[in-house]
């Protein structure tokens, strides 16, 4: 019955596990999903703790069950030993009873002999001692001569001595039989007592055996309960894993949709932003030509794009677009990102949340980090100082998280951050995204 109930419970739980997860379809934001994932993680932790506790309980119950079985075996051996002893005692009691029967027969024969002797003695005493000493005198005085007198005196003395010996022997024989009977009765009583003691011990051992059997039943129940808990927690862990997978899928879908929106917005704004940038650059160039000052962009602190400025307010030392390479001197070389002039060791922040694709030395970029933000959008952070990498490939990072420290590794003329935005692997101007 218990197994049937457990089977029904598992079947119902299976329906719960593998049924549709309608609750997760209502999650409309990544923040909601992250909150639910955090809750699921706590439930997983609790389920594993319960599982470990049940496993420990199972092992402990099994240990005591085995120990109880060993003790029970000892008890059963003791019971068999007691049975053997009781068989011996029964034999001793039987022998004792047979000895008593023989003794009673001997006593009866002795009593018959004693009764016979008493009649003989009584007649002889009555004959010899009816008149006391006169009878003896009559016998002696009836002597015909002195020698006859002596003969008669000796005969009388012998008769008296024989009678005395007969009385002593009779008395001793009777006392010995009585003593033997008392001795045998004592042995019989002792044997009876020993039999009673062994019977009591057997009863005690039976009670102990029953107790052991109850303990075994108890530990069997403990083991079954622990197994049920373990199965329940296993099923719960499977359900939690299924729920988590559903949430992760939902989250990835929302992230992809968000990244797609960002990419679409960025592409839509790219043309206008590029046109505005070129117009502003032309204006700065014209102003520079007329005033004779440098055409270097001023300090930039961020715009209306979706990405966070990775180093905060910083001076732009080299813009996106064609330029004369500061190291090789090549004219018209395409600069694929924006250089922010910052001191050595400045914290570099993730422009948005995503997954780290690269965190190592990467050609002319020196030490470099590349983050995948989903939807084909990447950001690249180059010329990081040696020992300045704070993340590794495969890490998930949050928007604004410190991922590295600025430096001047690779092809670089001084400490700065080279920042790129790539769409589907191709570099674009970062300006619309900042």
SULFENSUL-V816696 format. One record per helix or strand of 3 or more residues. SS is the DSSP state (~ for helix, > for strand). FROM is the first residue (numbers start at 1). TO is the last residue. If there is no record, write none. Layout:
# SULFENSUL-V816696
ss=SS from=FROM to=TO
ss=SS from=FROM to=TO
This chain:
# SULFENSUL-V816696
ss=~ from=2 to=18
ss=~ from=22 to=25
ss=~ from=30 to=129
ss=~ from=133 to=141
ss=~ from=146 to=291
ss=> from=314 to=318
ss=> from=321 to=323
ss=> from=333 to=335
ss=> from=338 to=341
ss=> from=347 to=349
ss=> from=354 to=361
ss=~ from=363 to=365
ss=> from=367 to=372
ss=> from=377 to=389
ss=> from=402 to=407
ss=> from=416 to=423
ss=> from=426 to=428
ss=~ from=431 to=433
